[in-house]
Amino acid sequence: MNNTSIEIIGCFKTVLDPYNGITISTKDLPNSSEEFELNLDYLIENTKNRRNLIWIYIDIKKSDFIPIATKRGFIFHSCDEEYVLIVRRLQNNAIIPTAANHTLGVGAVVINEKNELLVIKEKISTIGYKLPGGHIDNGEMISTAAQREVFEETGIKVKFESIISLGHFYPHQFHKSNLYILCICKALSSKIDIQDIDEIADAKWIDVNKYLEDEKVLAYSKAVVLSALEYKGFKLANHETLCHIKKDFELFFPIENK
């Protein structure tokens, strides 16, 4: 078996993955559908007895390649705005890793020195005021997302302190589950200045007790705020536990009671 990580097969540059599958990126596809079809047949024949999977990223500009591949046993795996990732089993027992099946969101409990809570009201919402928050961008760290979302929705600069709650909701958007992470953040400024005026109708500071007594506030939001008042949550502690991993990461551990 050829264990070289990069192999040229026909017109394709293939990269071997840890599970004996090969991957072809969008930049390594031919320009014409005719050349793609001819070389795809050769690729399958050349690898069917020595590899488990073939992964191909197809750029949206070459979407005419998709029916060519699906007629040869490729199936959809995942996608982004600019590409579709397709895969074909070469062995009947080959395991295809699960595609991303969750969306991620983050919210923040921000209470200032006056015992006021930072809240927002969305333009599309039919409920009352809620905690600021939104989706975590691809590749974005939890702490960074919390700080960004609070600033975009309120104009308040904050510092991430800890995670206080984790919610799992299904079904959510796109038939996926949703993980919603609530954080405690410390306010570094006080003046409301909404940046995301397209989505946010209002943002304000409100007395914590008044918020907890408001019948229009969801019980879930109240429970999160009460937890933030009583517990310190999980702190960010990126020590050397995963120093061998060459990627961005965040680790959270319980804050000690002192």
One Martini backbone bead per residue (centre of mass of N, CA, C, O) as a GRO file, in nm:
protein
  258
    1MET     BB    1   0.097   0.036   0.021
    2ASN     BB    2   0.046   0.374  -0.022
    3ASN     BB    3   0.162   0.623   0.234
    4THR     BB    4   0.154   0.872   0.092
    5SER     BB    5   0.003   1.178   0.146
    6ILE     BB    6   0.077   1.247  -0.160
    7GLU     BB    7  -0.115   1.199  -0.472
    8ILE     BB    8  -0.110   1.144  -0.815
    9ILE     BB    9  -0.432   1.108  -0.993
   10GLY     BB   10  -0.416   1.201  -1.268
   11CYS     BB   11  -0.541   1.528  -1.216
   12PHE     BB   12  -0.515   1.458  -0.912
   13LYS     BB   13  -0.473   1.584  -0.588
   14THR     BB   14  -0.404   1.379  -0.314
   15VAL     BB   15  -0.503   1.333   0.036
   16LEU     BB   16  -0.419   1.165   0.311
   17ASP     BB   17  -0.584   1.022   0.568
   18PRO     BB   18  -0.609   0.855   0.882
   19TYR     BB   19  -0.850   0.655   0.726
   20ASN     BB   20  -0.778   0.585   0.424
   21GLY     BB   21  -0.837   0.852   0.281
   22ILE     BB   22  -0.922   1.085   0.018
   23THR     BB   23  -0.847   1.430  -0.080
   24ILE     BB   24  -1.013   1.693  -0.274
   25SER     BB   25  -0.976   2.004  -0.371
   26THR     BB   26  -1.087   2.269  -0.545
   27LYS     BB   27  -0.796   2.352  -0.668
   28ASP     BB   28  -0.772   2.028  -0.787
   29LEU     BB   29  -0.958   2.083  -1.022
   30PRO     BB   30  -1.073   2.082  -1.314
   31ASN     BB   31  -1.226   2.281  -1.563
   32SER     BB   32  -1.375   2.038  -1.689
   33SER     BB   33  -1.622   1.796  -1.703
   34GLU     BB   34  -1.477   1.598  -1.891
   35GLU     BB   35  -1.216   1.569  -1.723
   36PHE     BB   36  -1.351   1.485  -1.464
   37GLU     BB   37  -1.490   1.224  -1.559
   38LEU     BB   38  -1.242   1.072  -1.663
   39ASN     BB   39  -1.072   1.092  -1.389
   40LEU     BB   40  -1.277   0.965  -1.195
   41ASP     BB   41  -1.273   0.680  -1.305
   42TYR     BB   42  -0.970   0.640  -1.255
   43LEU     BB   43  -0.970   0.690  -0.951
   44ILE     BB   44  -1.156   0.460  -0.865
   45GLU     BB   45  -0.993   0.227  -0.993
   46ASN     BB   46  -0.715   0.295  -0.842
   47THR     BB   47  -0.856   0.290  -0.523
   48LYS     BB   48  -1.066   0.050  -0.451
   49ASN     BB   49  -0.822  -0.153  -0.310
   50ARG     BB   50  -0.669   0.094  -0.102
   51ARG     BB   51  -0.926   0.255  -0.014
   52ASN     BB   52  -1.214   0.395   0.157
   53LEU     BB   53  -1.220   0.707   0.060
   54ILE     BB   54  -1.376   0.985  -0.123
   55TRP     BB   55  -1.300   1.331  -0.125
   56ILE     BB   56  -1.493   1.625  -0.252
   57TYR     BB   57  -1.446   1.958  -0.336
   58ILE     BB   58  -1.708   2.166  -0.470
   59ASP     BB   59  -1.742   2.431  -0.638
   60ILE     BB   60  -1.998   2.637  -0.733
   61LYS     BB   61  -1.867   2.689  -1.026
   62LYS     BB   62  -1.872   2.342  -1.044
   63SER     BB   63  -2.172   2.209  -1.024
   64ASP     BB   64  -2.160   2.018  -1.286
   65PHE     BB   65  -2.003   1.785  -1.125
   66ILE     BB   66  -2.213   1.650  -0.939
   67PRO     BB   67  -2.373   1.445  -1.127
   68ILE     BB   68  -2.123   1.285  -1.201
   69ALA     BB   69  -2.068   1.180  -0.908
   70THR     BB   70  -2.348   1.057  -0.825
   71LYS     BB   71  -2.341   0.837  -1.059
   72ARG     BB   72  -2.070   0.719  -0.882
   73GLY     BB   73  -2.166   0.720  -0.556
   74PHE     BB   74  -2.194   0.993  -0.452
   75ILE     BB   75  -2.238   1.191  -0.154
   76PHE     BB   76  -2.360   1.401   0.068
   77HIS     BB   77  -2.225   1.584   0.353
   78SER     BB   78  -2.141   1.899   0.307
   79CYS     BB   79  -2.151   2.272   0.350
   80ASP     BB   80  -2.124   2.588   0.191
   81GLU     BB   81  -2.142   2.868   0.009
   82GLU     BB   82  -1.887   2.751  -0.198
   83TYR     BB   83  -1.951   2.437  -0.120
   84VAL     BB   84  -1.931   2.077  -0.176
   85LEU     BB   85  -1.924   1.776   0.011
   86ILE     BB   86  -1.814   1.467  -0.109
   87VAL     BB   87  -1.873   1.099  -0.095
   88ARG     BB   88  -1.701   0.770  -0.128
   89ARG     BB   89  -1.723   0.440  -0.110
   90LEU     BB   90  -1.485   0.163  -0.139
   91GLN     BB   91  -1.593   0.033   0.124
   92ASN     BB   92  -1.854  -0.109   0.289
   93ASN     BB   93  -1.716  -0.049   0.598
   94ALA     BB   94  -1.686   0.241   0.573
   95ILE     BB   95  -1.640   0.530   0.767
   96ILE     BB   96  -1.847   0.815   0.801
   97PRO     BB   97  -1.826   1.099   0.926
   98THR     BB   98  -1.998   1.316   1.089
   99ALA     BB   99  -2.166   1.577   1.042
  100ALA     BB  100  -2.259   1.868   1.123
  101ASN     BB  101  -2.525   1.889   1.404
  102HIS     BB  102  -2.463   2.191   1.504
  103THR     BB  103  -2.536   2.483   1.655
  104LEU     BB  104  -2.391   2.795   1.781
  105GLY     BB  105  -2.430   2.972   2.092
  106VAL     BB  106  -2.424   3.303   2.262
  107GLY     BB  107  -2.439   3.443   2.593
  108ALA     BB  108  -2.494   3.725   2.837
  109VAL     BB  109  -2.406   3.816   3.169
  110VAL     BB  110  -2.448   4.165   3.266
  111ILE     BB  111  -2.329   4.317   3.570
  112ASN     BB  112  -2.315   4.592   3.744
  113GLU     BB  113  -2.249   4.801   4.022
  114LYS     BB  114  -2.581   4.868   4.024
  115ASN     BB  115  -2.743   4.605   3.964
  116GLU     BB  116  -2.736   4.585   3.645
  117LEU     BB  117  -2.885   4.463   3.349
  118LEU     BB  118  -2.813   4.351   3.030
  119VAL     BB  119  -3.043   4.426   2.760
  120ILE     BB  120  -3.256   4.307   2.484
  121LYS     BB  121  -3.437   4.389   2.170
  122GLU     BB  122  -3.584   4.238   1.912
  123LYS     BB  123  -3.749   4.295   1.617
  124ILE     BB  124  -3.866   3.982   1.583
  125SER     BB  125  -3.973   3.985   1.865
  126THR     BB  126  -4.249   3.890   2.105
  127ILE     BB  127  -4.083   3.938   2.339
  128GLY     BB  128  -3.900   4.055   2.559
  129TYR     BB  129  -3.634   4.092   2.727
  130LYS     BB  130  -3.291   3.993   2.674
  131LEU     BB  131  -3.007   3.843   2.630
  132PRO     BB  132  -2.725   3.879   2.487
  133GLY     BB  133  -2.681   3.728   2.152
  134GLY     BB  134  -2.547   3.451   1.937
  135HIS     BB  135  -2.363   3.343   1.692
  136ILE     BB  136  -2.099   3.139   1.623
  137ASP     BB  137  -1.840   3.157   1.443
  138ASN     BB  138  -1.630   3.024   1.237
  139GLY     BB  139  -1.354   2.970   1.453
  140GLU     BB  140  -1.472   3.084   1.710
  141MET     BB  141  -1.449   3.174   2.020
  142ILE     BB  142  -1.640   3.197   2.294
  143SER     BB  143  -1.524   3.456   2.425
  144THR     BB  144  -1.526   3.627   2.165
  145ALA     BB  145  -1.829   3.603   2.098
  146ALA     BB  146  -1.942   3.734   2.351
  147GLN     BB  147  -1.806   4.011   2.312
  148ARG     BB  148  -1.916   4.072   2.029
  149GLU     BB  149  -2.224   4.050   2.077
  150VAL     BB  150  -2.250   4.268   2.291
  151PHE     BB  151  -2.139   4.499   2.118
  152GLU     BB  152  -2.335   4.483   1.873
  153GLU     BB  153  -2.611   4.509   2.060
  154THR     BB  154  -2.491   4.763   2.273
  155GLY     BB  155  -2.175   4.882   2.291
  156ILE     BB  156  -2.055   4.698   2.506
  157LYS     BB  157  -1.772   4.639   2.681
  158VAL     BB  158  -1.625   4.317   2.750
  159LYS     BB  159  -1.533   4.053   2.985
  160PHE     BB  160  -1.456   3.742   3.010
  161GLU     BB  161  -1.518   3.488   3.275
  162SER     BB  162  -1.767   3.266   3.228
  163ILE     BB  163  -1.949   2.967   3.250
  164ILE     BB  164  -2.306   2.896   3.342
  165SER     BB  165  -2.448   2.770   3.070
  166LEU     BB  166  -2.609   2.476   2.904
  167GLY     BB  167  -2.787   2.437   2.598
  168HIS     BB  168  -3.023   2.195   2.445
  169PHE     BB  169  -3.172   2.211   2.113
  170TYR     BB  170  -3.470   2.040   1.973
  171PRO     BB  171  -3.533   2.179   1.714
  172HIS     BB  172  -3.370   2.377   1.471
  173GLN     BB  173  -3.189   2.486   1.249
  174PHE     BB  174  -3.169   2.281   0.977
  175HIS     BB  175  -3.224   2.018   1.153
  176LYS     BB  176  -3.076   2.100   1.417
  177SER     BB  177  -2.895   2.145   1.676
  178ASN     BB  178  -2.854   2.347   1.985
  179LEU     BB  179  -2.592   2.529   2.137
  180TYR     BB  180  -2.616   2.719   2.446
  181ILE     BB  181  -2.396   2.969   2.577
  182LEU     BB  182  -2.358   3.098   2.902
  183CYS     BB  183  -2.219   3.403   3.020
  184ILE     BB  184  -1.987   3.581   3.212
  185CYS     BB  185  -1.959   3.940   3.213
  186LYS     BB  186  -1.759   4.231   3.216
  187ALA     BB  187  -1.790   4.559   3.235
  188LEU     BB  188  -1.608   4.838   3.053
  189SER     BB  189  -1.880   4.984   3.001
  190SER     BB  190  -2.207   5.196   2.971
  191LYS     BB  191  -2.277   5.291   2.687
  192ILE     BB  192  -2.530   5.290   2.472
  193ASP     BB  193  -2.447   5.145   2.126
  194ILE     BB  194  -2.588   5.029   1.870
  195GLN     BB  195  -2.475   4.839   1.592
  196ASP     BB  196  -2.724   4.636   1.532
  197ILE     BB  197  -2.992   4.791   1.381
  198ASP     BB  198  -3.138   4.554   1.220
  199GLU     BB  199  -3.203   4.365   1.496
  200ILE     BB  200  -3.203   4.597   1.716
  201ALA     BB  201  -3.431   4.790   1.907
  202ASP     BB  202  -3.305   4.746   2.208
  203ALA     BB  203  -3.105   4.878   2.489
  204LYS     BB  204  -3.039   4.805   2.847
  205TRP     BB  205  -3.053   4.896   3.179
  206ILE     BB  206  -3.155   4.679   3.456
  207ASP     BB  207  -3.280   4.586   3.727
  208VAL     BB  208  -3.257   4.278   3.840
  209ASN     BB  209  -3.520   4.251   4.008
  210LYS     BB  210  -3.708   4.364   3.792
  211TYR     BB  211  -3.650   4.143   3.582
  212LEU     BB  212  -3.739   3.896   3.766
  213GLU     BB  213  -4.046   4.027   3.790
  214ASP     BB  214  -4.100   4.001   3.495
  215GLU     BB  215  -4.355   3.843   3.309
  216LYS     BB  216  -4.214   3.870   3.011
  217VAL     BB  217  -3.996   3.695   3.111
  218LEU     BB  218  -3.827   3.427   3.072
  219ALA     BB  219  -3.755   3.162   3.272
  220TYR     BB  220  -3.480   3.101   3.150
  221SER     BB  221  -3.349   3.378   3.195
  222LYS     BB  222  -3.385   3.381   3.500
  223ALA     BB  223  -3.219   3.125   3.563
  224VAL     BB  224  -2.950   3.235   3.459
  225VAL     BB  225  -2.927   3.482   3.644
  226LEU     BB  226  -2.943   3.328   3.912
  227SER     BB  227  -2.687   3.161   3.862
  228ALA     BB  228  -2.493   3.407   3.834
  229LEU     BB  229  -2.545   3.503   4.135
  230GLU     BB  230  -2.454   3.214   4.276
  231TYR     BB  231  -2.241   3.146   4.053
  232LYS     BB  232  -1.920   3.115   3.869
  233GLY     BB  233  -1.849   2.861   3.714
  234PHE     BB  234  -1.647   2.841   3.416
  235LYS     BB  235  -1.323   2.875   3.352
  236LEU     BB  236  -1.056   2.991   3.182
  237ALA     BB  237  -0.793   2.718   3.119
  238ASN     BB  238  -0.508   2.729   2.918
  239HIS     BB  239  -0.320   2.498   2.968
  240GLU     BB  240  -0.098   2.212   2.910
  241THR     BB  241  -0.289   1.974   2.832
  242LEU     BB  242  -0.294   2.074   2.494
  243CYS     BB  243   0.001   2.146   2.373
  244HIS     BB  244   0.006   1.924   2.128
  245ILE     BB  245  -0.210   2.098   1.992
  246LYS     BB  246  -0.241   2.250   1.658
  247LYS     BB  247  -0.480   2.452   1.786
  248ASP     BB  248  -0.755   2.604   1.863
  249PHE     BB  249  -0.851   2.662   2.216
  250GLU     BB  250  -1.083   2.584   2.495
  251LEU     BB  251  -1.080   2.570   2.854
  252PHE     BB  252  -1.304   2.448   3.120
  253PHE     BB  253  -1.330   2.518   3.475
  254PRO     BB  254  -1.408   2.513   3.784
  255ILE     BB  255  -1.467   2.732   4.028
  256GLU     BB  256  -1.345   2.790   4.319
  257ASN     BB  257  -1.421   2.779   4.653
  258LYS     BB  258  -1.336   3.076   4.878
   0.00000   0.00000   0.00000
